[in-house]
Amino acid sequence: MSEILKCEEITKKFGGLTALNKVSFNVDRGEIFGIIGPNGSGKTTLLNVITGLLKPEEGRILLDSKDITNLKPHERVKLGIARMFQGMRVFPYLPVYLNVELVARAVYGDVRLARAKTSWALTMSGLLPEAGELPTKLTPYKLRMLEFARILVSNPKVALLDEPFAGLTSGEAETMIDLVKKFNSLGITFVVVEHKLRYLMKIANRVMVLNQGVKIAEGKPEDVVRNPQVIEVYLGVS
């Protein structure tokens, strides 16, 4: 299986704080790759570096063997990187339909194609009935679906999900898991950031564990949960 995303020796500092310290990993094409760690471990910072919102002090990022380290965020989107944020990053006072269509227009340029893709993405995410609603009227679950629709409409190679299960009921989380599995089977590679290992155990092929900006473990989920360092970080026992 060929790799689609590769991070080499990523280091990110904020003043005197090292948020990421020489973090390296690769994601294979068609994989669901999980990133887990306690709060403050560097998970979201890593996604911000991959998407171009932050520039690393050291290291490089490759997408399909192309060095994208110095590209702007919108350039990375056009190359196939999409992102679901931890908090709401939609336009709150634009209807659901326009929130998705704006992404589609930016990616495709053609208005008719953008509208067709928008209707498809809203149908796939179950949001077509809410197409005329404002995001401020949506439940946390529907907001997650709106973020997911914005990912789908950009036709990504790699989708980065930042804590997609936060604030969801167990039933809603299962629906999200089913959606991720479905679109993974259709060719989208996923990188899922979570701090609850039980969800990643259900979907991830491999998991990387961060702690205080350092990679402390990587492997199959069932192996990672038995790693002594991971147990110590999560349970405080050695």
C-alpha positions in Angstrom: 0.0 0.0 0.0 1.5 3.4 -1.0 1.7 6.3 1.4 -0.4 9.4 0.6 0.6 11.7 3.5 4.0 11.9 5.2 5.2 14.1 8.0 9.0 14.2 8.7 10.5 15.5 11.9 7.7 18.1 12.5 8.7 20.6 15.2 6.5 23.5 16.2 7.3 26.0 19.0 5.2 28.8 20.6 7.8 31.0 22.4 9.6 28.8 24.8 7.1 26.0 24.5 7.7 23.1 22.1 4.3 21.9 21.0 5.6 19.3 18.6 9.0 17.8 18.9 10.3 16.0 15.8 7.0 14.1 15.1 7.3 11.8 12.1 4.6 9.4 10.6 3.1 8.4 7.4 -0.5 7.6 6.3 -1.2 5.0 3.7 -3.6 5.5 0.9 -7.1 4.2 1.8 -6.2 4.1 5.5 -8.1 5.4 8.6 -5.2 6.7 10.8 -5.9 7.7 14.3 -4.1 10.3 16.4 -4.7 10.2 20.1 -3.3 11.9 23.2 -4.3 13.8 26.4 -5.4 17.4 26.2 -2.4 19.6 25.3 -0.5 16.8 23.6 -0.2 18.6 20.3 -2.9 16.8 18.3 -4.7 19.9 17.0 -1.4 21.8 16.5 -0.3 18.9 14.2 -3.5 19.2 12.1 -2.9 23.0 11.9 0.6 22.3 10.5 -0.7 19.8 8.0 -3.4 22.1 6.7 -1.0 25.1 6.6 -2.6 27.2 9.3 0.7 27.0 11.2 4.2 26.8 9.8 6.7 24.4 11.5 10.1 25.5 12.6 11.5 22.2 11.3 10.4 19.3 9.2 8.3 18.9 6.0 5.0 17.6 4.9 4.5 15.5 1.7 1.2 14.8 0.0 1.4 12.2 -2.8 5.2 12.6 -2.6 4.9 16.4 -3.3 6.4 18.7 -0.7 3.5 21.0 0.5 5.3 22.5 3.6 5.3 26.0 2.2 1.9 26.0 0.5 -1.0 28.2 1.7 -4.1 26.5 3.2 -6.3 27.0 0.1 -3.5 25.5 -2.2 -3.5 22.4 0.0 -7.3 22.1 -0.3 -7.1 22.1 -4.1 -4.4 19.4 -3.9 -6.8 17.2 -1.8 -6.6 18.0 1.9 -9.9 18.7 3.7 -10.5 19.5 7.4 -13.2 19.2 10.0 -12.5 21.5 12.9 -13.0 20.9 16.6 -15.3 23.9 17.0 -17.8 25.3 14.6 -15.9 26.9 11.6 -18.9 27.4 9.3 -20.5 30.7 8.3 -23.3 31.0 11.0 -25.5 33.5 9.2 -25.4 31.8 5.8 -27.9 29.0 5.1 -26.6 25.4 5.2 -26.7 25.1 1.4 -24.5 28.2 0.8 -22.1 27.0 3.4 -21.4 24.0 1.3 -21.8 25.6 -2.1 -19.1 28.2 -1.3 -16.6 25.4 -0.7 -17.7 23.7 -4.0 -17.3 26.9 -6.0 -13.8 27.5 -4.6 -12.8 23.9 -5.6 -14.5 23.5 -9.0 -15.0 27.1 -10.3 -18.0 26.0 -12.4 -21.3 27.1 -10.8 -23.5 24.3 -12.2 -21.0 21.6 -11.1 -20.7 23.3 -7.7 -24.5 23.2 -7.2 -24.7 19.6 -8.3 -21.9 18.6 -5.9 -23.5 20.6 -3.1 -26.9 18.8 -3.5 -25.0 15.5 -3.5 -23.0 16.3 -0.4 -26.1 17.4 1.5 -27.9 14.3 0.5 -25.0 12.0 1.6 -24.8 13.8 5.0 -28.5 13.8 5.6 -28.8 17.6 5.6 -30.9 18.2 2.5 -34.0 18.9 4.6 -32.0 21.6 6.4 -30.6 23.2 3.3 -32.4 26.5 3.9 -31.6 26.6 7.7 -29.0 28.7 9.4 -26.2 26.8 11.2 -27.1 28.6 14.4 -30.4 26.6 14.4 -28.7 23.2 14.0 -28.0 20.6 16.8 -24.4 19.7 17.5 -24.8 16.5 15.5 -26.2 18.4 12.5 -23.4 20.9 12.7 -20.9 18.0 12.5 -22.8 16.7 9.5 -22.5 20.2 7.9 -18.7 20.1 8.5 -18.7 16.6 6.9 -20.7 17.8 3.9 -18.1 20.6 3.4 -15.4 17.9 3.4 -17.3 15.7 0.9 -18.0 18.5 -1.5 -14.3 19.2 -1.9 -13.6 15.7 -3.2 -10.6 15.2 -0.9 -7.8 12.7 -1.0 -7.2 13.1 2.7 -9.8 14.2 5.3 -8.6 15.4 8.7 -11.2 15.1 11.4 -10.5 16.9 14.7 -12.5 15.2 17.5 -15.5 14.5 15.3 -17.4 12.6 18.1 -17.2 15.5 20.7 -20.7 16.4 22.0 -22.4 13.5 20.2 -24.6 10.9 21.7 -23.4 7.3 21.4 -26.0 6.7 18.6 -24.8 9.8 16.7 -21.2 8.8 17.1 -22.0 5.4 15.6 -23.6 7.2 12.6 -20.5 9.3 12.2 -18.4 6.1 12.4 -20.5 4.5 9.7 -20.1 7.6 7.4 -16.4 7.6 7.8 -16.2 3.9 7.0 -18.5 4.3 4.0 -16.5 7.1 2.4 -13.2 5.4 3.3 -14.4 2.4 1.3 -15.1 4.9 -1.6 -11.5 6.1 -1.6 -11.1 8.9 1.0 -8.1 8.5 3.4 -9.0 9.7 6.9 -6.8 11.1 9.7 -9.0 11.1 12.9 -7.9 13.0 16.0 -9.5 11.9 19.2 -8.8 11.7 23.0 -11.3 8.8 23.5 -9.6 5.6 22.4 -12.9 3.6 22.3 -14.0 5.3 19.1 -10.7 4.9 17.3 -10.7 1.2 18.3 -13.8 0.9 16.1 -12.4 2.5 12.9 -8.7 3.1 12.9 -6.3 0.8 11.1 -3.4 2.3 13.0 -3.0 4.8 15.8 -0.3 7.2 16.8 -0.1 8.5 20.4 1.2 11.9 21.3 2.2 13.1 24.7 3.5 16.6 25.4 4.4 17.0 21.7 6.3 13.8 21.4 5.2 10.6 19.6 5.3 7.8 22.3 3.7 4.9 20.4 2.3 3.9 17.0 0.7 0.7 15.8 -2.6 -1.2 15.6 -5.1 0.0 18.2 -5.2 -3.3 20.1 -1.4 -3.1 20.5 -1.3 0.5 21.4 -3.7 0.1 24.3 -1.3 -2.4 25.8 1.8 -0.2 25.5 3.2 0.6 29.0 3.9 4.3 28.1 0.4 4.8 26.8 -1.1 3.1 30.0 1.0 5.4 32.1 -0.1 8.5 30.3 -3.8 7.7 30.4 -4.1 5.9 33.7 -1.1 7.4 35.6 0.3 3.9 36.4 3.6 2.4 35.5 
